[in-house]
């Protein structure tokens, strides 16, 4: 009986130690709007899912400042309840150290360049849904079959590099970004190149962003340069293009007032293909997790815009202005 009691005590001690050093967290977001959309030809009222998702994060302390981690994330339709098969947003495992940085392996929903530039300044609805600032963004956003290394901080400076395997049939992308973070100032800039299995360039370019907060004001500015080949548009070499996006937020208690504006100029080989979008938004924070919001959004794709690269929501068409009034609720858990 003493041996049994001793074995049980040891088992409990080791189990307690293991649980103390590892953790798994359930998290997610439900984000839904009701919108009236008018593209000058027709109009409609819709309920829109804005990148609702749920996921699991895990971490294990391996000792010596080293830890293992994973993330599994799945998107679903908050408007219909429909779910996507598998973990369609994130599915990666990694290892990290405060002194050596971290490595991720797997499906990475948001690459480091995107996260540090256009996504960083998209604070109104976090680059989701109709009002997404990345409606004008052309470079790669996420990766499958990928490896991403993020460096430790060297004072205010850090960097990250990402690459994915084409596995013989798909596109592969190489990206790198350097970040400078000090106080309320963030600067991120990097380059991206995507090529197909025949080593032909699909699209390449660069993106840079700056964000600065002072008092109740937060300002953001992003610039993107892209050069698209025939493979990007399914047969038409578009050439080069520039894009600029500005965002601003003013906070007053639980209230947030938002403005964003974006402009994409003409592709070299597609005259009259520029676009302009802007958003006026208002958020009311019921708590740290839940907010109500409303917005007016507008985007104009000029008449020469190729059908393969129409900017904005699917209801947008070349040559007309899409106008959207919307209201929604977002809850994080």
Phi and psi in degrees as a GROMACS rama.xvg file:
@    title "Ramachandran Plot"
@    xaxis  label "Phi"
@    yaxis  label "Psi"
@TYPE xy
-64.4687  -39.9481  UNK-2
-64.4089  -41.2766  UNK-3
-63.4105  -44.144  UNK-4
-63.4701  -40.5681  UNK-5
-65.4103  -42.2847  UNK-6
-62.8086  -41.807  UNK-7
-64.0876  -39.7769  UNK-8
-64.8698  -42.5204  UNK-9
-65.0295  -41.2158  UNK-10
-60.7549  -44.6515  UNK-11
-63.8145  -39.441  UNK-12
-64.3307  -46.5919  UNK-13
-67.8637  -37.6829  UNK-14
-63.6837  -42.9336  UNK-15
-62.4595  -39.1612  UNK-16
-64.4692  -42.3661  UNK-17
-64.5366  -45.1212  UNK-18
-66.287  -30.7566  UNK-19
-69.6197  -24.5762  UNK-20
-99.7746  -3.73459  UNK-21
-136.747  155.742  UNK-22
-154.34  151.948  UNK-23
-130.92  132.358  UNK-24
-121.613  132.429  UNK-25
-90.55  132.866  UNK-26
-144.355  171.187  UNK-27
172.859  -176.745  UNK-28
-152.421  135.675  UNK-29
-117.557  123.09  UNK-30
-139.911  111.883  UNK-31
-134.834  138.162  UNK-32
-126.049  156.966  UNK-33
-111.494  128.185  UNK-34
-133.779  143.793  UNK-35
-107.511  120.133  UNK-36
-118.716  134.174  UNK-37
-137.385  118.224  UNK-38
-106.659  22.7819  UNK-39
75.14  -13.2148  UNK-40
-104.722  -41.0052  UNK-41
-150.401  169.138  UNK-42
-138.794  164.477  UNK-43
-160.477  158.847  UNK-44
-113.043  129.248  UNK-45
-134.427  155.721  UNK-46
-102.472  128.365  UNK-47
-119.296  131.044  UNK-48
-84.5656  130.948  UNK-49
-113.324  72.5376  UNK-50
55.124  45.0355  UNK-51
-65.1174  145.906  UNK-52
-159.352  162.509  UNK-53
-137.774  157.608  UNK-54
-163.222  175.207  UNK-55
-126.531  134.074  UNK-56
-121.115  138.792  UNK-57
-134.426  150.914  UNK-58
-146.428  139.279  UNK-59
-131.07  126.465  UNK-60
-78.5741  116.529  UNK-61
-94.6698  -2.54727  UNK-62
89.2204  157.974  UNK-63
65.3862  25.0806  UNK-64
81.0502  5.17866  UNK-65
-105.002  141.654  UNK-66
-145.853  152.959  UNK-67
-105.063  150.526  UNK-68
-148.864  162.04  UNK-69
-149.086  163.649  UNK-70
-149.018  132.606  UNK-71
-127.51  122.992  UNK-72
-136.809  134.365  UNK-73
-126.861  133.681  UNK-74
-89.5679  153.643  UNK-75
-148.78  161.771  UNK-76
-88.3662  108.937  UNK-77
-72.8021  -13.6207  UNK-78
-85.8056  -31.283  UNK-79
-118.605  -17.1158  UNK-80
85.8888  -2.40809  UNK-81
-67.4088  141.139  UNK-82
-113.646  152.904  UNK-83
-90.5043  148.67  UNK-84
-72.1674  139.797  UNK-85
68.9266  -173.991  UNK-86
-93.0757  90.9589  UNK-87
-85.0088  -4.02377  UNK-88
-106.783  -56.3201  UNK-89
-134.305  142.767  UNK-90
-158.994  80.1774  UNK-91
-136.638  159.902  UNK-92
-129.934  152.583  UNK-93
-159.523  179.892  UNK-94
-140.306  142.211  UNK-95
-145.673  155.843  UNK-96
-147.519  139.802  UNK-97
-61.4115  -30.3887  UNK-98
-93.9882  -20.8822  UNK-99
-111.492  -14.1961  UNK-100
95.4712  -162.946  UNK-101
-137.457  153.563  UNK-102
-122.391  133.848  UNK-103
-115.074  145.962  UNK-104
-134.006  126.667  UNK-105
133.972  -144.221  UNK-106
-92.2767  121.301  UNK-107
-115.652  108.921  UNK-108
-65.1423  -37.9797  UNK-109
-124.841  112.625  UNK-110
-68.7835  161.623  UNK-111
-64.6856  -36.5081  UNK-112
-65.2618  -47.876  UNK-113
-60.5657  -45.4363  UNK-114
-64.2006  -30.903  UNK-115
-89.696  -8.29003  UNK-116
-121.417  -96.2759  UNK-117
-63.9649  -35.9332  UNK-118
-70.8378  -31.7779  UNK-119
-63.6772  -36.3397  UNK-120
-91.3252  -5.98283  UNK-121
-84.0211  74.9141  UNK-122
-93.0879  -13.5072  UNK-123
-66.9319  -59.3184  UNK-124
-128.542  28.86  UNK-125
53.448  46.4408  UNK-126
53.3812  44.4029  UNK-127
-128.295  154.837  UNK-128
70.9967  -161.145  UNK-129
-57.4921  -40.2985  UNK-130
-87.2278  9.36818  UNK-131
-56.5771  128.908  UNK-132
-64.3722  -24.7992  UNK-133
-81.8969  10.151  UNK-134
-57.0959  -26.879  UNK-135
-100.225  1.4657  UNK-136
-85.1811  134.538  UNK-137
-110.722  -20.6161  UNK-138
-77.0975  175.178  UNK-139
-64.1113  144.126  UNK-140
-107.365  -52.3756  UNK-141
-129.737  173.864  UNK-142
-136.203  147.233  UNK-143
-113.145  156.789  UNK-144
51.6166  49.2074  UNK-145
-116.698  158.175  UNK-146
-126.261  131.228  UNK-147
-132.602  127.559  UNK-148
-109.509  130.399  UNK-149
-118.437  126.285  UNK-150
-74.8645  162.842  UNK-151
-70.1963  172.279  UNK-152
-80.9238  129.923  UNK-153
-106.727  83.9501  UNK-154
66.5056  -126.935  UNK-155
-85.9704  1.11772  UNK-156
-108.25  139.144  UNK-157
-146.464  167.345  UNK-158
-145.981  162.841  UNK-159
-146.224  146.494  UNK-160
-131.615  142.429  UNK-161
-135.056  141.068  UNK-162
-149.099  149.253  UNK-163
-132.055  155.804  UNK-164
-89.3146  136.431  UNK-165
-80.2736  -17.5639  UNK-166
54.9891  30.8493  UNK-167
86.6775  -14.8161  UNK-168
-128.438  -21.3175  UNK-169
-107.985  -170.485  UNK-170
-85.5828  153.117  UNK-171
-127.347  145.91  UNK-172
-128.663  142.252  UNK-173
-121.087  131.613  UNK-174
-139.826  153.236  UNK-175
-148.527  145.414  UNK-176
-144.405  144.599  UNK-177
-117.494  135.057  UNK-178
-119.581  144.91  UNK-179
-126.614  117.835  UNK-180
-129.565  120.31  UNK-181
-147.27  115.464  UNK-182
60.465  -127.152  UNK-183
-94.6777  12.3253  UNK-184
-102.979  129.794  UNK-185
-128.511  132.592  UNK-186
-130.859  127.93  UNK-187
-133.088  137.154  UNK-188
-153.044  141.214  UNK-189
-168.555  -177.453  UNK-190
-127.516  158.801  UNK-191
-144.57  142.758  UNK-192
-143.177  125.852  UNK-193
-118.118  133.586  UNK-194
-135.127  156.601  UNK-195
-89.3777  -175.933  UNK-196
-66.0295  -15.0575  UNK-197
-95.5688  11.7584  UNK-198
61.9808  28.354  UNK-199
-93.0953  135.374  UNK-200
-63.0469  131.146  UNK-201
-95.0106  -55.3261  UNK-202
-158.338  141.754  UNK-203
-141.494  162.254  UNK-204
168.053  -162.031  UNK-205
-144.876  155.233  UNK-206
-141.397  141.779  UNK-207
-145.156  143.128  UNK-208
-141.951  151.691  UNK-209
-134.434  135.957  UNK-210
-133.407  138.416  UNK-211
-145.334  132.312  UNK-212
-115.51  137.567  UNK-213
-145.452  120.3  UNK-214
58.6876  -129.876  UNK-215
-86.0741  5.09503  UNK-216
-107.673  136.23  UNK-217
-129.297  124.48  UNK-218
-119.539  144.624  UNK-219
-140.867  146.636  UNK-220
-143.021  130.764  UNK-221
-127.308  138.886  UNK-222
-123.291  136.19  UNK-223
-132.181  135.664  UNK-224
-116.459  131.166  UNK-225
-137.103  147.844  UNK-226
-130.802  109.339  UNK-227
-105.882  134.277  UNK-228
-96.9283  -174.186  UNK-229
-60.8433  -37.7695  UNK-230
-63.8573  -27.8219  UNK-231
-67.3306  -36.4505  UNK-232
-109.486  9.31259  UNK-233
73.3097  31.8095  UNK-234
134.474  -12.8119  UNK-235
-118.521  121.273  UNK-236
-77.1154  106.162  UNK-237
-75.602  -32.2891  UNK-238
89.121  -143.44  UNK-239
-101.004  159.886  UNK-240
-160.862  148.699  UNK-241
-117.648  150.415  UNK-242
-143.262  137.047  UNK-243
-131.479  134.249  UNK-244
-131.657  134.49  UNK-245
-118.352  139.756  UNK-246
-133.48  148.492  UNK-247
-145.194  143.345  UNK-248
-137.338  136.672  UNK-249
-121.861  126.233  UNK-250
-107.554  132.298  UNK-251
-136.302  97.5412  UNK-252
62.8583  -125.313  UNK-253
-84.306  -0.246239  UNK-254
-97.697  140.364  UNK-255
-126.598  132.891  UNK-256
-115.539  125.638  UNK-257
-121.165  144.521  UNK-258
-140.162  133.311  UNK-259
-140.223  148.709  UNK-260
-145.863  136.754  UNK-261
-135.933  147.484  UNK-262
-138.769  130.378  UNK-263
-118.332  127.704  UNK-264
-83.3571  -178.67  UNK-265
-67.1146  141.235  UNK-266
-67.6105  144.855  UNK-267
-51.6697  -42.7794  UNK-268
-103.485  18.5986  UNK-269
-139.348  82.0238  UNK-270
-56.4366  147.043  UNK-271
58.6566  43.656  UNK-272
-116.515  16.2439  UNK-273
-76.497  168.704  UNK-274
-148.086  150.362  UNK-275
-132.799  133.731  UNK-276
-135.552  152.158  UNK-277
-155.178  156.469  UNK-278
-137.474  134.541  UNK-279
-110.766  122.578  UNK-280
-134.707  156.65  UNK-281
-137.787  131.272  UNK-282
-119.492  141.229  UNK-283
-123.913  116.897  UNK-284
-85.9633  105.901  UNK-285
-70.2935  -29.1748  UNK-286
-161.415  -174.713  UNK-287
-68.3413  -20.8472  UNK-288
-104.211  -23.2882  UNK-289
-126.476  133.898  UNK-290
-140.872  149.375  UNK-291
-102.364  147.603  UNK-292
-151.679  160.184  UNK-293
-144.45  155.536  UNK-294
-157.966  159.083  UNK-295
-120.349  130.681  UNK-296
-128.564  142.971  UNK-297
-141.797  138.75  UNK-298
-141.863  137.166  UNK-299
-122.39  112.655  UNK-300
-92.2134  122.717  UNK-301
-66.3277  161.426  UNK-302
-65.5609  -20.0401  UNK-303
-88.9864  5.54337  UNK-304
-67.8144  123.61  UNK-305
-61.6069  145.478  UNK-306
-59.6861  -29.9421  UNK-307
-71.8087  -14.5396  UNK-308
-130.657  30.2883  UNK-309
-60.6987  129.796  UNK-310
-84.7695  156.742  UNK-311
88.5733  -171.181  UNK-312
-61.1822  164.237  UNK-313
-62.4071  -19.9404  UNK-314
-80.3037  -9.96404  UNK-315
-74.5172  145.521  UNK-316
-135.956  153.1  UNK-317
-62.5834  140.32  UNK-318
88.1495  -12.4842  UNK-319
-121.235  162.023  UNK-320
-100.648  126.105  UNK-321
-91.071  125.43  UNK-322
-117.023  134.714  UNK-323
-135.838  127.584  UNK-324
-106.482  132.17  UNK-325
-146.624  158.484  UNK-326
-144.557  143.867  UNK-327
-156.669  -179.732  UNK-328
-137.563  138.468  UNK-329
-128.593  129.255  UNK-330
-127.658  127.108  UNK-331
-101.894  141.68  UNK-332
